[in-house]
Structures are given as structure tokens and as C-alpha cells.
Amino acid sequence: MDHFQYRGGILHAEDVPLPRIADKVGTPVYVYSRATLERHAQVFAAALEGAGNAPPLIAFAVKSNPNLAVLKVLQRQGFGADVVSGGELARALAADISPDKIVFSGVGKTRAEIEYALEQDIGQFNIESREEGRELAQLAADRGLVAQAALRINPDVDAGTHDKISTGKADNKFGVPLSRAADVFTELAALDGLSLRGVAIHIGSQLADLAPLETAFAKIGGLVETLRANGHRITHVDLGGGLGVPYRKGEVLPSPAEYGAMVKRMTADLDVALTFEPGRVIAGNAGVLLTRVVRVKEGVNDPFLIVDAAMNDLARPALYGAWHDFDAVAPDGRTMTANIVGPICETGDTFAMGRDTDAFVAGDLGVFRTAGAYGATMASSYNSRGFVAEVLVSEDDFAIVADRIAAAAIMDAERVPDWLA
Ligand SMILES: *Cc1c(COP(=O)(O)O)cnc(C)c1O
């Protein structure tokens, strides 16, 4: 459920009509709903209440929406953060997320990032390789510290999602293969500087089916038994994120409640504290990308609806062939079939071909729905278009939570060397 609804024929975010935001901030602009973020956070937390032997840590996957105001909303809901870079760690700390609720994932943590995270005394490093584990142990020991850590396992399951967002197959770069996990765990657990207290997985994103997760959790359960039989003390298991969200009207995905019930069934005998790293399921349907139609151009078959948002603002369709519902802000009941495209000089800048949608004329406002996750965060300035603005709505109030960065400001950071002047 989200808080983007029609009232009096006009699409609102909570109590704010979207044309008001377009007038004040301009388009394109991402619009997030605080009430929706809070609701999703509460539904997810409620679904996992009672899972594990202690209250679970829910660490929001910052990469899905790193906006500081969004992080602050979730911090106030008691969420921690799953970060994958020093930059994301800085954001989580800036949003007052307590360091002990921060988990650091990622295959390429640099020495500088590891040092920064050690200085901040974060809650858990998710180690993705034997080599990283050795380096982390050394850096911690050199400082007289002990890093809390889990070993990320690659369970070799097919998450059944898009290849580019699948992370748990044997040939993906993430984690240590299950077949080597016990061996790597034994080596790393013996190192000074590391408190290797558990295992972690994350098999992919936009999962439409619980079965691959269940298979992966079963493998992790088996591994925990093996590790304990080898004399290791396992107190923590991190089950990652990945739960999908509906991108099309009428699409039905596993609910947080169904996910929670499966988690509890699969982990009932594990006797560990659980961590979760949801991103999309919290933020996806809490945001829309508000855009204005620049021009309607006749086509050979369907007309081209040229909007002022482009693949640099919302990359998912170009990157993954992803579907985003597109709706008029003030529909008049008529419909059309159109190719919805942005202004960028690349055919990849296509949001939809032959889409049945509301009727639009130049100047009309529309929204791409379900744009709250992996939206603004993937923006670029391609075609010197600047960076898109972001707005957070709370009841009848709204605030700009990320300024539009104009193309001119980006150009200001560039220099022509003397020898070219
Ligand atoms: C991306 C990512 C997540 C979040 O995935 P969602 O599909 O957005 O829930 C969680 N954990 C890790 C390690 C990730 O890389």
C-alpha cells in the first residue's frame, strides 16, 4: 500500500497535489512519501517480530535510496543500515544511525574504507573473500581492535531474477562458495583482530518467489550446523534483502508477512540473532518520478511521448529492461498507446514501447511509479542534464531533500589546463 492516490481527479502524495510540487520545484523530480516509508518499515518489522533468538536487526540497504532524509525517516523507525562503500557509511552516520546497527557489505572494500569503518566501530563487516578477511584482520589487529564480522556465503542458488541483479549464483562475484565456506571460516576465525561470529547471504534483488530464498536459508542452516560441529561459536546470521515489489498494477508478490513466516520456519532451530537487509521492499513504492511531457511526436505506428525525465534520471528501464507504470497526474479518462521516451540522444532512453496509458498532450504531468528504490541513486549527468531533485512529502507538507544540481554546477568542477588555454 502506498500514499500516492487520486483525489478530485488529481494525483496526490499524501495530502499534497503533485502539480504543486512541479510548480515549486520543477520537473523531473523524485517525490517520496514519508508515511509510505514508515508503513513499509513497520510492516516489515512486524513480519519479523520474534524471528531469531533476539530482536532482529533490520539494516536498510542504503544503496537502494541513500537520501539523508529517507535514511532519517528509517533511523527513527529503529532501522540500521547495510552499506557498501565509505560514502554510504558516512551517510548512515550522518542520519544518526548508531554504528552498532551498521553492516558493511561489498566485494571491493578498500583499505581506506576498512580503516574508516574500524574507526567508527561498526556493528558487522560482511567479509566477501578469504583475501578480504585476512586484510581486515590485519588492519584491526594493527590498531589493537577486534572487528565483528560475518562470512558472506555464495549458496549457488538461482534467484530467478534479472541476471544483472542476481548475486547468489556460483559464478557471481559475491561471497565465498559454500563448498569452501567451512575451510575459509576456520582460517579466518583463528586470526587476531577478527571476531567471526556468523554467516551472511544475499542472493539477489526483486525476488518474485520465496523458493530460492528458502533453498538458500536451508543451505545456510546446514552450514551453521557444520561450523558448530567444527567447534565454532555462531551467534549471528544475516539473511540479506531481495524481497520484490509489484511494479505493475495488479501484480502480486510474496508479502512481508509470507516472507516472515518462511524465515521463522527455516530458522526456528538456529538459535542465532538475525539481520535483514531490505532495500527495495521499503523504498520502492514510496517514491514516484514526476515528469512533464515536452512534446508528443507522431510515429510510424504509435506516437512518441517525449517526457523531460530520461535514462540519466531513472536508469532501470535502460539498464534492466524494467517496467514502471506511467500515469497521468490529472487524467481525463481518455487513453492512448504510446512510446514513452526521454530526450537523451540514445535509443536506450526508452521507458516503454507501445504502452497503453492515459492520454497526454504537451505540458501534461505524469509519474513513473515505484521509483523510490534504485531511482535517484543511479542518476548521472549524461547529456549534461544535471542531477534530478528529490522531495519528501509528510502529510500536507513537503521539503526539497536534494537540490537539483544544474549542469552548470557540474561544469564548474571541470578545468581546462593552462597548456590548452
Ligand atoms: C542490494 C543489496 C541489498 C538490498 O537488496 P533489495 O533487493 O533492495 O532488498 C541487501 N544486501 C546487499 C548485500 C545488497 O547488495
The ligand as an SDF file (V2000), in Angstrom:
LIG
                    3D

 15 15  0  0  0  0  0  0  0  0999 V2000
   21.4710   -4.5370   -2.8000 C   0  0  0  0  0  0  0  0  0  0  0  0
   21.6700   -5.2870   -1.5380 C   0  0  0  0  0  0  0  0  0  0  0  0
   20.6170   -5.4530   -0.6380 C   0  0  0  0  0  0  0  0  0  0  0  0
   19.2190   -4.9230   -0.8840 C   0  0  0  0  0  0  0  0  0  0  0  0
   18.5480   -5.5890   -1.8760 O   0  0  0  0  0  0  0  0  0  0  0  0
   16.9820   -5.2890   -2.1100 P   0  0  0  0  0  0  0  0  0  0  0  0
   16.6200   -6.1420   -3.2480 O   0  0  0  0  0  0  0  0  0  0  0  0
   16.8770   -3.8410   -2.4240 O   0  0  0  0  0  0  0  0  0  0  0  0
   16.2740   -5.6460   -0.8630 O   0  0  0  0  0  0  0  0  0  0  0  0
   20.8740   -6.1080    0.5490 C   0  0  0  0  0  0  0  0  0  0  0  0
   22.1010   -6.6160    0.8310 N   0  0  0  0  0  0  0  0  0  0  0  0
   23.1340   -6.4880   -0.0160 C   0  0  0  0  0  0  0  0  0  0  0  0
   24.4420   -7.0410    0.3600 C   0  0  0  0  0  0  0  0  0  0  0  0
   22.9620   -5.8230   -1.2190 C   0  0  0  0  0  0  0  0  0  0  0  0
   23.9900   -5.7120   -2.0720 O   0  0  0  0  0  0  0  0  0  0  0  0
  1  2  1  0
  2  3  1  0
  2 14  2  0
  3  4  1  0
  3 10  2  0
  4  5  1  0
  5  6  1  0
  6  7  2  0
  6  8  1  0
  6  9  1  0
 10 11  1  0
 11 12  2  0
 12 13  1  0
 12 14  1  0
 14 15  1  0
M  END
$$$$
